[in-house]
Amino acid sequence: MKRTLLLGLVLLGWITSFAQIKGNNIQISITPNHTDWNYQVDEEAVLKVTVMKGRCLLKDVKIDYEAGPEMYPDVKEQNLVLKDGTMTWKAKMHQPGFYKLKVWTAIHGKKYEGVCTVGFSPERLQPITTCPADFDSFWQQSLSDARRIPLEGNKRLLPERCTDKVNVYEVSFHNNQWRSRTFGILCVPTKPGTYPALLRVPGAGVRPYQGDIWTASQGAITLEIGVHGIPVTMPLGVYDNLAAGALNGYWDFNTDDRDKITYKRIFIGAIRAIDYIATLPQWDGKTLGVTGSSQGGILSLVCGALDKRVTFIGVVHGAMCDHTASLQSRACGWPHYFYGQKHPNDMKVKVSRYYDGVNFAKRIHCNSWFSFGYIDEVVPPTTSYSTYNVVPGNKVLRPYQATGHFLFQEQWDEWQQWIFKQLNIQQ
């Protein structure tokens, strides 16, 4: 017994110390001379590179670097030695866009990286993609066809997740065809009354969901959905196996057919989630928001564009915007369908325009909040900013320049505070 206890304490100590590992002793920092990271076209940006070890400059360090318009660097150099561990780089663009400097070094076999991306008149950026003439009729007909199928919602209480303030359920309802269902976690305040509603839509991947219990406890109905037509409360291993197997690369499935592409079911599933919320007697019938990041960002745009019941959307580094920009050598949004392709499939190009966030953004008239990072290499800021620029409705832009495809705590807090304000929840 004592031996088992001792072993447990040793393992606990090892796990605790392991969990505290954070960051690197060697860091590459790239700092622009404008605090907002923005410049005017033809203005010179000055970027200061520092390579540090233990927060002190690392002398005689050898670096590789590349620089130029994001995703299309036009300057590359290897094995440059920085005598004092610093370098100054000057950049200029003659048209609106984003310019990236990326620096690497390898020390004792370990690679370190630094990146900085600055904007040149980004408020003037416009998307490259075009909109099909039948875009509106295609989506109107697609939703009409889906709604011929009754929702037939199912609801299962999850007692282990419930609190004294919130009832938590796993729910499902029909999507765009018989036996194709959308699953999610519904959280409803226990106190009798009617409430505003928030639909949380997911980023790319395959995973279970917990539900937004906190927001519900503050006085709102929340529904967090999955997009793969499978229950969202199974063991994690099930999702890992699907992600590596049947659902691996699902974003590339049937991209040459606008009716069979995976995202038709996913986009319609998000709208059907709004249909489901509208059936709940606890919904106040007035306030309904949609929010998400990355893939969830495009889904928020879709809902805001296609459903007039949506009163606000929150979009964080929204994916799937300006797919065809790369055909004109400009940064394109995830999943970078045509990046590096000289002769893309014509049908895939045509289909992509029905599933481009830009064409949904142009139809957004509800309140909207946008945030993204300048060093995001998954969803480049060129696509995020140009998409924001075409939104006609009341909108807020809150970039956090030093973020990539992740969030700072302050960014998350501001995002949630804006949502609470839209829901009229007092904190």
N, C-alpha and C positions, 0 to 999 in steps of 0.2 A: 504493500500500500504506500509506504513512504517512498519507495523507489519510483513508483508510478507518479506520485505527486511531484517528486523532484524533477522527473523527466518532463512533466507537463509545464512546470515553472520555467525550465530551461528553454523549451520550445516557445513558450509565451514570450520570454525575453528576446529570443531570436526574431520572432515575428514582429514584435514591437519595434526593435531596432531596424529591421528591414523596412518597415513601413515609413520610417523617418528619412529614408534616402530621397534626396530631392535636388535636382539641378546638376550642373557640372562645374567643376573648379576652373575649367578653361571655357571662356565665352568669347564669342565674336559679336560685337555691338556695332550697328550701323545707324547713325543719327543724322537726320536732315537738319538744315539750318532754318527751316520754317516749322514752328510748333504744330501747325495744323497739317503738315505734310503736303500742302497744296501750293502750286505755282501757276502763273499765267503762261500761256503758250509763248514760246521764245524767251522766257525768263530762265536764268541759270539756277539750277539747284545744286547745292554743295552738300555732299554726303561724307561724313567723317567715319572712317572704319577704325575700330580699335580691337586688338586681340589681347585678351587679358588672362592671366593665370593668378588665381588667388586675389583677384581685383587689382592686380598690378600689371602694367604693360609687359607683354612677352616679347622680348627682343629677338631679332634674327629669325623670325617665324616665317615659314614658307607657306604661301597661299595660292589657291586657284580662284578665279572669279569669272563671272559673266555679267553682262549688263545690256540693257536695251528695253524696248517695249515688252511688257509682260507676256510671257509664253513665246516671245520671238526675240531672244537676245541677239544683238548684232556685233558684240565685242566679247571675246573670250581670251583669257590668258592663264597659263599654268606656271607654277614654280616661281612666282614672284616673291622675293625676299623683302620683308618689311624690317628694316634695321632697328627701328624703335617701336615696332608693333602697331604702327598707325599708317593710315593711307587716306588721302582726300580724293574724292571722285566728284567730277562735275558732269551734270546731265542737263540736257535741253531737249524739248520736243517742239515740233513745228505745227502740230495739230493736237486737239484734245485727246488725252489718253493717260495711261499709267506707265511709269518707267521703273524698272526693277534692277537693283544691284544685289547680287548673291555672291557670297564669299565662303570658301571652304578652307579648312586646314586639317591635316592628319598628324596626330602626335601619338607616338607609341602604338600605332595601328588603329587608333580610334579617330573617327571623323567628327569634326565640329562644323557647324554651319551658322551663318548669319545672313539675314535678308532684310531689305528695306525697299518699299515701293512707294513712290511719290506720284501725286496727281498733277496733271497739267490741264487747267481749265476743265475739270471733270464735270462741272455743271453744264457744259456745252456738249457733252457726249450724247450721241444718239445711237440707238441699236442698228444693227445691220439687217436683221431678219425682216422678211416681208410677211404680210398677213393674207392668207387665202381668201378669195372672194366669198366663199361659202363657210367661213369660220363660224359665224353666229348660227347659221342654219344647221350646220353639222352638230354643234353642241346642243342646240335646242331639240333637235330630233333625237339625239342620243339620250338625253335626259327624259324626253317623253317616252321613248321605248322602255327605258329602265323603270319608269314609274307605272307602267302597266302591270308590273309585278308587285303585289302587295308586300309591304315591309315584313309583316309577320314577325314582329320583334319578340325575342326571347330574353328573359331576365332571370339571373341566378344570384341570389344574395351571397356575399362573401363575408360571413360573420367575423372571421379573423382579421379583416381589414376595417370593419365598422368601428366608429367611435360614438361617443354620446351625442355628437353634433352632426355626424354624417353617416348615411347608409351607403354602402359600396356594393356594386353589382358587376358581374360580367354580363354583358349584353351582346346580342347579335341580331342582325336584320338582313333582309335580302339586299343584294347589290344590283347588278345590271342584268342578271339572268337567274333562272330558277336554280336553286341549290347552291348558288354562289352567294356567300354571306360575308358581311363585314363584322368583325368582333372588336369589342372595346371594353373599357372600364368606365362605368357610369358612377358618379358620386353626387348624391342628392342630400341637401340639408334635411335633418330630421324635423326641424321646427316647421309646423304647418305654415303655408303661405306660397306665394309665387316669387320666382327669382330670375335674374338674368342668367344667361348661359354662355359657357366657353367651350369651344371644340378645340382640343389640342391634337395636331396632326404630326406624324412622326418623320424624322429624318430617315435616310436610306438605311437598310439593314433588316435583319430578322431577329426579333427579340420579344420577350414578354413585356407586359406593362403593369404598372402599379396603380395608375390613376392619380388625378390631382386632388387629393384629399384636403390639402391645406386650403386651396382656394375655395373649395366647397364649404369648409368650416367657417369661412369668412362671409358666406352668404351668396353663393352662386352654384348653379348646376354645372358640373364639368363632365365632359366625355372625352376620353383619350382613346383613340382608335389605332388598331394595326391595319395593315394594307394588304395582307397576303391571304385573307380568307380562311384563317386558322384561329383557333382559340388562343387567347393571349395570357393564359394562366398555367401553361404547361411547364415542366422542368426546363431549365436553361439548355440542357444538352439537346433537347429536341430541336430548338431553334438553331443551335450551332451546327447540327447535322444538316438541317435544311439549307442553311446559309452556305455550307460547303458542298451541298448536293443539288437537290431539285431547284432551289431558288438562287443558286450561284449565278451572279450576273443578270438578275431578272430585268434590270433596266435595259438590257439589249435584246430582250425577247420580241420577235416579230416587229421590228422597227420599220419594216417596209410595207406595213399594212395598218392603216389608221384605225381599223376596227378590231384588229387582233393584238395590237401592241399592248403590252402589260399595263401601261399607264392609262389606257381608256378605262379599264376596270377600277384602277386606283383613284383616278380623278372623280369618276362617278360615285365611287364608294364614299368619298368625302362629302359630296352633295347629299347622298342618301343618309349620311350621319346627321346632317341638318334636318332632313325630313323626319328622322327619328326623334331628334330633340323637340321638334314642333309638335309631336304627339304627346309629350309629357305634360300632365296637368299642372305640374309645378313650375313650368316655364312661364314667364310673365308675358310672353308674346310680343315683346318689344326689343330687348337687347340681346344680341347674339354675336359673339366674337369668334374669330378663328385665328390660331397662331401656331407657329412652328419655325424650325430652322432647317436650312439646307433643303432636302426634299420636302420637309414641312413648310418651307418658305414658298415653294411653287404651289403646294396644295392650298396655302392661305390665299395666294393670288387667284387660283382657280375658283375658290369659294366666293371671294369678294367680287369676282367678275360675273359669275354665273347665277348667283342667288341674291336677290334683292333683300332677303330677310337678314343678311349679314350686315351688321352695323359698324363693325370695325375689324381690322386685321393687323396682326403684328408679324412682320417678316424679318427674319434674321438670316443673313447670307443665303438668300434664296437661290436654289439650284435651278438648272434647266432653263436658263435664260440666254437668248441670243446664240442658239445652236450653230447657226451658219456663219457666225462672225469669222471663224477660222478659215473659211473659204476665201476671205479677203485679208488673210494674215493678221487678224486681230483676235485678242483673247476671247475664248468662248466659255460658256458655263458647263458645269458638270452635267452629264458624264462625258463631255468632250467628244461627242459622237463623230465629228469629222476632222478632228485635229490631226495634222500630219498626213491627211489624205489628199492626193492630187486629183484623183478621179473618183469621187464618192458616188455611191449608188443614187441615181436620180430620184427613185421612188422614196428612199429613206430621207432625202433632203426635203421632198414635198411633205411627207408625213410629219417630219419634225416641226413644221410650222404650226400644226394643229396642237402641238404639245410644248410650245415655247412660252415661257413665262412672260415674255415681252408682250405677246398678243393678248394675254389676260390682263396685264398691268394697264394697258391702254383703256380698259373697260372698268377700272376701279373708281367708284365714286363715294364709297364709304370712308370713314376715318381710317388712316393707315399710319403705321410706325415702321421705319426701316432702319436696320443696323447691320454693319458688316465691318470687316477688317481690311486694311490695305495690303497685308502680307499673306492673304488667303490664296493658296495655290490650288485649292479645290474649286472654289467659286471665286474667280478673279474679280477684283473691284471694278474693272472695266465693265463687266456685265451687270454687277449690282447697281452701279451708279447710273448707267445708261437706262436700266430698267426703271429705277426710281424716277428718272427725268421725264418719262412718258406717262406717269400716273397723273390723271387729271384732277382727282379728288383732293380733299383736305389731307395733307400728309406731313409727316415729321421725319427728318433725317438725322440719325445719331450714329455716325461712324465712330468706331474705336480703332484708330489707325494701326496700333501696334498688335492687334490680334490677327491670327490666321483663321483656320477653320475651327475655332474654339471661342469661348467667351471669357472675358474678365468678370470677376464677381460684381464689379460696379455696373458693368453692362447688363448682366442678368438682372440685377436689382432694379435698374432703370426700366428695363423691359417689363418686368412684373408690375412695377408701380404704375406704368402707363396703362397696362391692362386693367388694374384695379380701378383706376380713375374712369376708364370707359365703362366698367361694370358698376360704377357708383358705389364701390365698397370703400368704407372708411377704415384706415389703418391707424 
